[in-house]
């Protein structure tokens, strides 16, 4: 008897990640300039809406950690997809910043629950398959970004910001339907760890935690304001087009970084990804022009998922207790702080915010360079899956 093909599971997981993250979470980035131009949304209010979404995401992630049964529930997945789609459809129904804040808060919580259920299911059911398969499913985030960005790009000249939100809700509904029958993780017993000697990894994990938290700060500033920043000095289509490129570059990135980890150490790759990302974030602020904007989009898209993949794999390889939960919490806190830190800089445009974000990511790279010193490479077995005892906390 032949084993069932893993590709249907990969496809459903990719669709759920595309809906929950690529559309539900990140479609705000290309719509933000439209809301500022046609809905009277100020730069400061735009930053606060972004922060509300990240607070909701942190709340949803913590709920998944505190209540592991949520991670294994198909009802939670389906309910979160429905809630997410409803919040997208409701955005054009009001001009109230308060209501928008509540909707983005709910969307963030729903996105987090979709993410933890989908990733848990993905790693659980594909743990015996080649590591590039989970990487391809993670590419669903990039596909969702590209699809939603293309929608906004197509609509910006023929419709207003309301149509962009409604189209995004329709896309989310289609992706939710494609992922409706995703099988969540089944309850399982922890695998025995006999024969594995305990190793003190606190100092290395501390450097990793600092680096990943700082990455949350820097990456989210670019993820929120990159389109608006590019649109300040370029033709209107360039900003939305750059966001489509971000998504397209992100589609294969996790699988590619996973393959590279067979040849180089995880800290080396994480350091390289952070440096490349910092360059990509700073480029439109330092150079300007269409070419710089497009190169920036490719560099950012090729690294932001890869950094997450490499950081979580490094934490799991260190066998630090509940490393994935701790790293995810630090990353989420960084995302909340990012828009708040740059909000005072937005009155003079977006260039200072991008430069600060690039500096923060370079600081994260410095922490990763410390991680490389004395890193216990002998402990690392590249599997690209999360240990059984930590899988519920992804």
VENTA-V358671 format. One record per residue. N is the residue number from 1. RES is the residue in one small letter. PSI is psi in degrees with one decimal (999 if undefined). BURIAL is # if it has 16 or more other C-alpha atoms within 10 Angstrom, else .. Layout:
BEGIN
N&RES&PSI&BURIAL, N&RES&PSI&BURIAL
END
This chain:
BEGIN
1&x&137.7&., 2&x&144.2&., 3&x&149.1&., 4&x&147.4&., 5&x&136.6&., 6&x&-11.5&., 7&x&-37.3&., 8&x&-38.8&., 9&x&-41.3&#, 10&x&-44.6&#, 11&x&-43.4&#, 12&x&-41.1&#, 13&x&-41.4&#, 14&x&-40.6&#, 15&x&-40.6&#, 16&x&-39.4&#, 17&x&-34.7&#, 18&x&-42.2&#, 19&x&-50.1&#, 20&x&-39.5&#, 21&x&-56.2&#, 22&x&-39.9&#, 23&x&-59.8&#, 24&x&-35.6&#, 25&x&-41.9&#, 26&x&-5.6&#, 27&x&-19.8&#, 28&x&-30.1&#, 29&x&-51.9&#, 30&x&-20.9&#, 31&x&-24.6&#, 32&x&-48.5&#, 33&x&-33.9&#, 34&x&-40.3&#, 35&x&-34.0&#, 36&x&-37.0&#, 37&x&-32.7&., 38&x&-9.8&., 39&x&3.0&#, 40&x&22.1&., 41&x&124.4&#, 42&x&164.3&#, 43&x&-41.7&#, 44&x&-42.9&#, 45&x&-35.5&#, 46&x&-39.6&#, 47&x&-37.8&#, 48&x&-36.2&#, 49&x&-40.4&#, 50&x&-42.7&#, 51&x&-40.4&#, 52&x&-41.0&#, 53&x&-39.0&#, 54&x&-32.9&#, 55&x&-44.1&#, 56&x&-38.9&#, 57&x&-42.9&#, 58&x&-42.3&#, 59&x&-42.9&#, 60&x&-41.1&#, 61&x&-42.0&#, 62&x&-35.0&#, 63&x&-41.0&#, 64&x&-31.6&#, 65&x&-44.5&#, 66&x&-31.1&., 67&x&82.9&., 68&x&-24.9&#, 69&x&-27.9&#, 70&x&-35.7&#, 71&x&-24.3&#, 72&x&17.9&#, 73&x&121.9&#, 74&x&-32.8&#, 75&x&-38.7&., 76&x&-43.3&#, 77&x&-50.1&#, 78&x&-42.9&#, 79&x&-38.7&., 80&x&-38.9&#, 81&x&-40.9&#, 82&x&-44.1&#, 83&x&-42.7&#, 84&x&-47.3&#, 85&x&-39.7&#, 86&x&-39.2&#, 87&x&-35.7&#, 88&x&-43.4&#, 89&x&-26.2&#, 90&x&-16.5&#, 91&x&-40.9&#, 92&x&-5.0&#, 93&x&-2.7&., 94&x&161.8&., 95&x&11.1&., 96&x&120.6&., 97&x&-33.5&., 98&x&-45.2&., 99&x&-42.4&., 100&x&-39.7&#, 101&x&-44.0&#, 102&x&-42.8&#, 103&x&-41.8&#, 104&x&-30.7&#, 105&x&-48.3&#, 106&x&-39.2&#, 107&x&-38.3&#, 108&x&-43.9&#, 109&x&-42.5&#, 110&x&-41.2&#, 111&x&-43.1&#, 112&x&-43.0&#, 113&x&-40.1&#, 114&x&-43.4&#, 115&x&-49.3&#, 116&x&-37.1&#, 117&x&-45.7&#, 118&x&-44.7&#, 119&x&-40.6&#, 120&x&-45.4&#, 121&x&-41.7&#, 122&x&-51.1&#, 123&x&-32.2&#, 124&x&-49.7&#, 125&x&-16.1&#, 126&x&14.6&#, 127&x&-20.8&#, 128&x&6.2&., 129&x&167.0&., 130&x&146.9&., 131&x&-17.2&#, 132&x&-19.7&#, 133&x&-49.9&#, 134&x&-36.0&#, 135&x&-38.4&#, 136&x&-37.3&#, 137&x&-40.3&#, 138&x&-25.4&#, 139&x&-14.1&#, 140&x&-31.3&#, 141&x&-47.6&#, 142&x&-39.3&#, 143&x&-40.3&#, 144&x&-40.3&#, 145&x&-45.8&#, 146&x&-44.8&#, 147&x&-46.6&#, 148&x&-37.1&#, 149&x&-39.3&#, 150&x&-37.8&#, 151&x&-48.6&#, 152&x&-39.9&#, 153&x&-41.0&#, 154&x&-32.0&., 155&x&-19.3&., 156&x&-27.0&#, 157&x&-11.5&., 158&x&-9.0&., 159&x&177.7&., 160&x&-170.5&#, 161&x&-28.0&#, 162&x&-45.1&#, 163&x&-34.2&#, 164&x&-42.6&#, 165&x&-42.5&#, 166&x&-41.1&#, 167&x&-37.6&#, 168&x&-39.0&#, 169&x&-40.1&#, 170&x&-42.1&#, 171&x&-42.0&#, 172&x&-39.8&#, 173&x&-41.1&#, 174&x&-45.2&., 175&x&-37.3&#, 176&x&-41.9&#, 177&x&-38.8&#, 178&x&-27.4&#, 179&x&6.7&#, 180&x&-36.4&#, 181&x&21.3&., 182&x&132.1&#, 183&x&117.4&#, 184&x&172.1&#, 185&x&137.8&#, 186&x&146.0&., 187&x&138.6&., 188&x&160.2&., 189&x&145.6&., 190&x&141.2&., 191&x&144.4&., 192&x&146.5&., 193&x&25.1&., 194&x&140.0&., 195&x&-5.8&., 196&x&113.1&., 197&x&137.2&., 198&x&138.7&., 199&x&134.0&., 200&x&117.9&., 201&x&16.1&., 202&x&-42.4&., 203&x&-38.4&., 204&x&-41.2&#, 205&x&-35.4&#, 206&x&-43.8&., 207&x&-40.5&#, 208&x&-42.3&#, 209&x&-43.9&#, 210&x&-45.3&#, 211&x&-44.0&#, 212&x&-33.0&#, 213&x&-43.8&#, 214&x&-36.9&#, 215&x&-39.3&#, 216&x&-39.6&#, 217&x&-51.4&#, 218&x&-43.4&#, 219&x&-36.5&#, 220&x&-27.9&#, 221&x&-45.7&#, 222&x&-41.2&#, 223&x&-25.2&#, 224&x&-39.9&#, 225&x&2.2&#, 226&x&-45.4&#, 227&x&-45.6&#, 228&x&-38.2&#, 229&x&-44.6&#, 230&x&-38.2&#, 231&x&-18.8&#, 232&x&-35.4&., 233&x&11.2&#, 234&x&164.1&., 235&x&152.6&., 236&x&-32.5&#, 237&x&-20.7&#, 238&x&-42.0&#, 239&x&-50.6&#, 240&x&-38.5&#, 241&x&-37.3&#, 242&x&-36.9&#, 243&x&-34.5&#, 244&x&-41.5&#, 245&x&-38.1&#, 246&x&-47.8&#, 247&x&-44.1&#, 248&x&-39.1&#, 249&x&-29.5&#, 250&x&-24.4&#, 251&x&-52.0&#, 252&x&-1.2&#, 253&x&-45.1&#, 254&x&-42.5&#, 255&x&-38.6&#, 256&x&-44.1&., 257&x&-34.9&#, 258&x&-40.7&#, 259&x&-39.7&#, 260&x&-28.9&., 261&x&-11.6&#, 262&x&-13.7&., 263&x&-28.9&., 264&x&160.1&., 265&x&155.5&#, 266&x&-45.2&#, 267&x&-37.5&#, 268&x&-46.4&., 269&x&-39.2&#, 270&x&-42.6&#, 271&x&-46.0&#, 272&x&-43.5&#, 273&x&-39.4&#, 274&x&-40.9&#, 275&x&-44.5&#, 276&x&-41.3&#, 277&x&-42.0&#, 278&x&-41.9&#, 279&x&-45.0&#, 280&x&-38.3&#, 281&x&-40.1&#, 282&x&-24.8&#, 283&x&-51.5&#, 284&x&-22.6&#, 285&x&-29.0&#, 286&x&-33.9&., 287&x&-52.4&., 288&x&170.8&#, 289&x&163.3&#, 290&x&-44.9&#, 291&x&-45.3&., 292&x&-38.0&#, 293&x&-42.4&#, 294&x&-40.2&#, 295&x&-41.6&#, 296&x&-44.7&#, 297&x&-42.2&#, 298&x&-44.6&#, 299&x&-42.1&#, 300&x&-45.8&#, 301&x&-34.1&#, 302&x&-10.3&#, 303&x&-27.5&#, 304&x&-36.2&#, 305&x&-35.1&#, 306&x&-39.5&#, 307&x&-44.1&#, 308&x&-45.3&#, 309&x&-46.9&#, 310&x&-40.2&#, 311&x&-45.3&#, 312&x&-37.3&#, 313&x&-38.0&#, 314&x&-44.6&#, 315&x&-42.0&#, 316&x&-37.4&#, 317&x&-30.8&#, 318&x&-11.6&#, 319&x&34.9&#, 320&x&136.2&#, 321&x&128.3&., 322&x&42.5&#, 323&x&-41.4&#, 324&x&-41.5&#, 325&x&-44.9&#, 326&x&-43.2&#, 327&x&-41.2&#, 328&x&-39.7&#, 329&x&-45.6&#, 330&x&-42.2&#, 331&x&-42.7&#, 332&x&-41.3&#, 333&x&-40.7&#, 334&x&-39.4&#, 335&x&-32.5&#, 336&x&-40.8&#, 337&x&-31.4&#, 338&x&-59.0&#, 339&x&-32.7&#, 340&x&-38.4&#, 341&x&-36.0&., 342&x&-8.9&#, 343&x&-43.1&#, 344&x&-17.9&., 345&x&-12.8&#, 346&x&-14.9&#, 347&x&-25.2&., 348&x&17.4&., 349&x&-175.9&., 350&x&-11.1&#, 351&x&-46.1&#, 352&x&-36.4&#, 353&x&-41.6&#, 354&x&-39.8&#, 355&x&-40.9&#, 356&x&-40.9&#, 357&x&-43.0&#, 358&x&-39.5&#, 359&x&-39.7&#, 360&x&-42.1&#, 361&x&-36.6&#, 362&x&-35.1&#, 363&x&-39.2&#, 364&x&-39.0&#, 365&x&-36.4&#, 366&x&-41.2&#, 367&x&-36.0&#, 368&x&-34.2&#, 369&x&-36.8&#, 370&x&-39.4&#, 371&x&-34.0&#, 372&x&-24.4&#, 373&x&113.1&., 374&x&13.0&., 375&x&134.5&#, 376&x&76.3&., 377&x&-26.6&., 378&x&-17.2&., 379&x&-16.4&., 380&x&122.1&#, 381&x&112.1&., 382&x&108.5&#, 383&x&-25.0&#, 384&x&26.6&#, 385&x&162.0&#, 386&x&136.6&#, 387&x&149.9&#, 388&x&-41.7&., 389&x&-13.7&., 390&x&-10.1&#, 391&x&-31.6&#, 392&x&-8.9&#, 393&x&8.0&#, 394&x&999&#
END
